[in-house]
C-alpha cells in the first residue's frame, strides 16, 4: 500500500501565525499550500479597497469551492496539502475532514491559539501592509471574530505554540 497524503488543516484566528507556519515549515517539506484569502485577493483585489467589505463572503464562496476541488485533485496525485484558511467553526472543520478521508487522504488539525492582546499587536503591524494577507482588522472586528470562533477541543487537534516556529516578514496568519 502506498503512502497516504496528508492535509494540514490550519485553525486559528486572523494573525495567529497560520500562513507563517505554512510558508516556513510545511511548504518547504513539499506540501502544496492552498490559501482562500490569497485566491480571493488574486481574483478580486484588496478587501475593503477594491471591493466593499460586505461583499467578501460572496466573493469567497466560489474560491472555497475551487480550493475544495483543487485539494481533491492534489490528493488524487498523492500530494500533501496545507489548507491555509481559518476554519473557525467546528462544523466546517468536520466537513473538511470528511472530504479528505473520502478522497483518500488523512488530516492533521493544527491549532494556533494566540491571546487577543497579542493578536491585536500583530494585526497592528499587519494592517500597515498591502498584500493579500493584510486584511485590515480593527479591535472591534477582532472581538467579533473571537465571539464567532469555536476553539478546537477534542477534535484531534495538535497545538502549535506561538514562537515554536520560525517567524519571518510574512508573519500573516
PLY file of the C-alpha trace (Angstrom):
ply
format ascii 1.0
element vertex 173
property float x
property float y
property float z
element edge 172
property int vertex1
property int vertex2
end_header
0.00 0.00 0.00
1.32 3.47 -0.93
1.82 6.49 1.24
-1.38 8.27 2.28
-1.21 12.01 1.58
-1.77 14.40 4.47
-3.85 17.56 4.55
-2.85 20.03 7.24
-5.95 21.89 8.41
-4.80 25.17 9.97
-7.12 26.53 12.65
-6.76 29.92 14.24
-7.92 33.49 14.23
-6.61 36.18 11.93
-3.00 36.92 12.88
-2.40 33.63 14.74
0.54 32.55 12.55
-1.11 30.05 10.20
0.39 31.43 7.00
3.84 31.93 8.51
3.85 28.32 9.73
2.62 27.06 6.35
5.30 29.00 4.48
8.23 28.30 6.81
7.52 24.74 7.94
5.02 22.92 5.71
5.72 24.25 2.21
9.47 23.62 2.46
8.68 19.98 3.30
6.78 19.66 0.00
3.17 20.38 0.93
1.11 22.46 -1.53
-0.45 25.47 0.22
-3.98 26.46 -0.73
-4.94 29.90 0.62
-8.50 31.12 0.35
-7.55 34.73 1.20
-4.76 34.84 -1.38
-7.00 33.43 -4.11
-9.77 35.95 -3.28
-7.12 38.69 -3.49
-5.79 37.36 -6.81
-9.29 37.33 -8.30
-10.81 40.47 -6.77
-8.11 42.72 -5.28
-7.89 44.12 -1.77
-10.60 43.65 0.80
-12.25 46.96 1.61
-10.27 48.74 -1.12
-11.10 47.14 -4.47
-14.49 45.89 -3.31
-16.66 46.63 -0.25
-16.03 44.56 2.88
-19.64 43.31 2.93
-19.03 41.53 -0.41
-16.20 39.35 0.94
-18.25 36.24 1.72
-20.00 36.43 -1.66
-16.59 36.58 -3.35
-15.11 33.94 -1.04
-17.73 31.21 -1.70
-16.61 30.27 -5.25
-12.98 30.38 -4.09
-13.71 27.88 -1.32
-15.34 25.63 -3.94
-12.25 25.96 -6.15
-9.94 25.19 -3.18
-12.05 22.14 -2.33
-11.75 20.82 -5.92
-8.03 21.56 -6.06
-7.47 19.79 -2.73
-9.22 16.63 -4.03
-7.15 16.81 -7.24
-3.89 17.11 -5.28
-4.83 14.21 -3.02
-5.53 12.05 -6.08
-1.94 12.82 -7.15
-0.64 11.71 -3.73
0.38 15.26 -2.75
0.36 16.66 0.79
-1.70 19.85 1.13
-1.94 22.77 3.55
-5.39 24.33 3.84
-4.44 27.89 4.85
-7.88 29.01 5.95
-9.14 29.91 9.45
-11.64 27.07 9.86
-13.31 28.91 12.73
-16.39 26.69 13.08
-16.30 23.10 14.29
-18.89 22.03 11.70
-16.75 23.45 8.90
-13.72 21.52 10.18
-15.75 18.31 10.29
-16.83 18.80 6.64
-13.22 19.21 5.51
-12.15 16.11 7.47
-14.86 14.02 5.79
-13.87 15.31 2.34
-10.21 14.49 2.98
-10.96 10.96 4.18
-13.38 10.33 1.29
-10.62 11.48 -1.09
-8.05 9.03 0.24
-6.13 11.39 2.49
-5.55 11.79 6.18
-5.87 15.05 8.08
-3.91 16.76 10.81
-5.67 19.59 12.62
-3.10 22.20 13.66
-4.43 24.76 16.13
-2.74 28.15 16.64
-4.06 29.62 19.92
-2.95 33.21 20.50
-4.18 35.62 23.16
-6.32 38.50 21.93
-3.79 41.16 23.08
-1.04 39.52 21.03
-3.34 39.23 18.02
-4.07 42.97 18.25
-0.34 43.72 18.35
0.33 41.52 15.31
-2.64 42.89 13.40
-1.48 46.46 14.08
1.75 45.62 12.24
-0.03 43.71 9.51
-2.65 46.39 8.89
0.12 48.63 7.52
0.91 46.18 4.69
-0.95 45.87 1.41
-0.54 42.22 0.38
-3.21 39.54 0.08
-2.89 38.56 3.74
-3.08 42.11 5.08
-6.82 42.44 5.54
-7.32 45.43 7.83
-8.71 44.17 11.13
-9.83 46.58 13.83
-10.06 45.77 17.54
-13.86 45.69 17.14
-13.64 43.28 14.21
-11.25 41.04 16.14
-13.67 40.95 19.09
-16.38 39.85 16.65
-14.05 37.16 15.25
-13.30 35.86 18.77
-17.05 35.68 19.51
-17.64 33.58 16.37
-14.64 31.26 16.81
-15.06 27.68 18.07
-11.67 26.73 19.56
-10.98 23.10 18.74
-11.43 20.81 21.71
-11.40 17.02 21.46
-11.13 17.13 17.65
-7.71 15.52 17.39
-6.06 18.93 17.32
-2.33 19.48 17.69
-1.47 22.79 19.38
1.18 24.88 17.65
2.51 27.30 20.26
3.37 30.86 19.28
7.11 31.21 18.93
7.64 27.48 18.29
8.37 28.04 14.60
10.46 30.49 12.56
8.96 33.97 12.25
9.55 35.98 9.17
8.49 39.05 7.26
5.50 37.03 6.03
4.00 36.84 9.52
0.45 36.97 8.29
-1.53 34.24 9.68
0 1
1 2
2 3
3 4
4 5
5 6
6 7
7 8
8 9
9 10
10 11
11 12
12 13
13 14
14 15
15 16
16 17
17 18
18 19
19 20
20 21
21 22
22 23
23 24
24 25
25 26
26 27
27 28
28 29
29 30
30 31
31 32
32 33
33 34
34 35
35 36
36 37
37 38
38 39
39 40
40 41
41 42
42 43
43 44
44 45
45 46
46 47
47 48
48 49
49 50
50 51
51 52
52 53
53 54
54 55
55 56
56 57
57 58
58 59
59 60
60 61
61 62
62 63
63 64
64 65
65 66
66 67
67 68
68 69
69 70
70 71
71 72
72 73
73 74
74 75
75 76
76 77
77 78
78 79
79 80
80 81
81 82
82 83
83 84
84 85
85 86
86 87
87 88
88 89
89 90
90 91
91 92
92 93
93 94
94 95
95 96
96 97
97 98
98 99
99 100
100 101
101 102
102 103
103 104
104 105
105 106
106 107
107 108
108 109
109 110
110 111
111 112
112 113
113 114
114 115
115 116
116 117
117 118
118 119
119 120
120 121
121 122
122 123
123 124
124 125
125 126
126 127
127 128
128 129
129 130
130 131
131 132
132 133
133 134
134 135
135 136
136 137
137 138
138 139
139 140
140 141
141 142
142 143
143 144
144 145
145 146
146 147
147 148
148 149
149 150
150 151
151 152
152 153
153 154
154 155
155 156
156 157
157 158
158 159
159 160
160 161
161 162
162 163
163 164
164 165
165 166
166 167
167 168
168 169
169 170
170 171
171 172
